[in-house]
Amino acid sequence: MHLAQEATTGFFYLAPWLVFAPLLGLLINLIFGRWFSETMVGTVASLASGAAFLVSVLLTLSLSANHGEVVRWRLAEWIHIGALQLDWTFRVDSLSTTMMLVVSGVGTLIHIYAIGYMHEDVRFKNDVGRFRRFFVYLNLFIAMMMILVSGDSYMMLFVGWEGVGLCSFLLIGFWYELDTLGRPSWANSNAAKKAFIVNRIGDFGFLIAGFIMFWALGSFQFDEVFEAAEGAAPGVIMAITLLMLVGVAGKSAQIPLYVWLPDAMAGPTPVSALIHAATMVTAGVYLITRSAELYTLVPQAQYIVALTGAVTALFAATIAVGQYDIKKVLAYSTISQLGFMVAAVGMGAFVAGMFHLVTHAFFKALLFLSAGSVILGVERGHHHAEHAHHGKGKKGKRKEEKSHDEHAEGHGEVFDPNDMRNMGGMRKTMPTTYWLYMIGTLALAGIVPFAGFWSKDEILLDASLHFPLIYWLLSIAAFFTAFYMGRQIWMVFFGEPRHEAAAHAEESPRVITVPLMVLAFLSVVGGALNLPFEGFHNLGHWLEHTLHEVESLPLNLGVAGISTILALAAIYLSWLIYGRNPLRAGEVDPLKRRLGAIFSGAENKWYVDELYHAIIVTPFVKISQFLADVIDWRFWHDWFHETVIAGTYNWLSNIALNRYADQQGIDAAANGLASITQWLSVTLRKIQNGFVRSYALSVLLGVVLIVGYLILK
Amino acid sequence: MVPVNYYIVLSAILFTIGAVGVLTRRNALIIFMSVELMLNSANLAFVAFSSVIKSFTGQIFVFFVIAVAAAEVAVGLALIVEIFKSKRSIDVDQMSSLKG
């Protein structure tokens, strides 16, 4: 280990602990976890993640003391083949530390939350033993995410990129033998496979981009690539950036590869919050920001990126309006917000994109975790209601557990605790969660002065200055954002309970609500990171060390005013539709009554899954079957292997070798030798007759012969 | 002085008698005696030639032959005794267990 950059003081030598602290936690839980209590397992995992956060803070402080100069800490040699010189180097600069802080900070809060959440989740699903596994995966995720954000080359980034993809797969399929309602099914594992496979398509693009990069620019290391890119042909850079966009579309759930993210909600809620909202899915945004110097070389590619993001933002926002599953709404909202970020970085507003990434991590994690709290509350209420029916009041813990088991055996009615149509009126039963959810909603909707307002406004402002089309797409998306969040609030927390479960819902314990309060605090004040006033722009100045050219735009009251009015109008509209006359149990969604087919389209995700199924999955399955049956089995196996190869071989061995060479050559020689020996022995044994006198006679005859010869010669 | 030819002829006759005895008789003792006869016919020839060429070499050979014959008889008779113990017979034709 040595310092790549000279003259640095500070805590940079701690950089490897970003990865090794979570790995250590993982190993402790993996090896000794079976003897730990649940609290102990959760504490170890949280401390491991917390250690990574601490290291991130120390690195940030050291970097700040170092005037933001990039520091590269080489840990190990990785691949050295010819011109390919890859090391495991930690890159500490203002961009990577920003990501580290978000990942480990939000990650640690979610670890703590998960102690409470998984405690109940494993009990609702009757597999307490899986508690430890969850934290092992979660720590692995933090380690992989750290590799991703701290890598100093595209290949190291790719290692983390694939690593977080794996963790995503493992955690979406955490309840792999169930579906989201807890019934035995392969639905969850199918969701995991879908996420993994769709991401493979994106990674394919990323890999090709990497190959072209190495072929044309001769390196994977960020600085070397950027330096070489300036003299390279624009076509090459165009290819690299667009193929990278394919990777981004996969990981950050952009059109056309976003379809995996809604299904990824099959994972436990802390996973949805950590991986599928706050951190992993922002890796694509990070990648584009990291490659800022490549993207700024090709404005056309930038525009394509921005347009992809803006269209995704609007498209996903419209779907979110038609969803009933509380987590699905948030999932489409995440896609939409990721669209905002991608649009921002595509427009070259890297600071705005990163700013929105950070604030989004706060308020979307808050929303998801609050939604998890709501779901748990409803589940508790559901069990409570069942219990009240069966047990007629409390009869001690044993009885209660038995009643749980009975429930797990299955009552006729399947209850979906995620369905907003089963909720309603929960501001009374879950007041803390209600307020937390409210803060998250206001932040997401972009209401002053919550964090989302500042970051979204910065994106909109940038768009309004340079890209009017994108500005309008994003503004409409922002309108829908406020609308579906308003709809969610009215449906979940206001009105009357539409199901016994919601009526009996209970507030979550403090282990769940305290991390939420921290996130809520951050969602309120997160905007202070980059206030658009003279003398602030803190994040902008901080990222300037890495991104070099940063536009610090002042607050534009026109843009801010329009977006605020749009948001307020959307919330008012949602109140008119959902708040004024609350939905009653069994009633059809009021918007569906008014819009009919359009709402059904949104409800069914504009039939994109069906479209993909028809144009990709079905032909793919057909081709696979054709290949398997006709090509592989009939042609390759039956004809080529059985007839041609095996037939020739059999003929050769049977006729040529067996009959001629073996039977008539080798066998004949061996048998002939044996017959000669036999004949000889049969003949010669007659001489050995056992009569001494005959031997004596032969001796005599021999003597006579020899003597006769000697005499007569 | 008896001519040497007579000795040689007598020796040849004795040797032939011995050889025929070895080949025709089945009694081991008789065979032994026949062998002795053959040895002694050879001794006779040695002595006869020794006196003709005036050399003691032939007579020394005879001493060796007598000594070897004695040893041979000693070993041979011991063998015959052992064979008789197991077979209750000294018929050499019955000693054919090495027949091929």
Chai-1 contact restraints between the chains, C-beta under 6 A:
chainA,res_idxA,chainB,res_idxB,connection_type,confidence,min_distance_angstrom,max_distance_angstrom,comment,restraint_id
A,R685,B,G100,contact,1.0,0.0,6.0,A-B,restraint_1
A,Q688,B,G100,contact,1.0,0.0,6.0,A-B,restraint_2
A,N689,B,K99,contact,1.0,0.0,6.0,A-B,restraint_3
A,G690,B,S96,contact,1.0,0.0,6.0,A-B,restraint_4
A,G690,B,L98,contact,1.0,0.0,6.0,A-B,restraint_5
A,G690,B,K99,contact,1.0,0.0,6.0,A-B,restraint_6
A,F691,B,D93,contact,1.0,0.0,6.0,A-B,restraint_7
A,V692,B,V92,contact,1.0,0.0,6.0,A-B,restraint_8
A,R693,B,L23,contact,1.0,0.0,6.0,A-B,restraint_9
A,A696,B,V22,contact,1.0,0.0,6.0,A-B,restraint_10
A,A696,B,L23,contact,1.0,0.0,6.0,A-B,restraint_11
A,L697,B,L23,contact,1.0,0.0,6.0,A-B,restraint_12
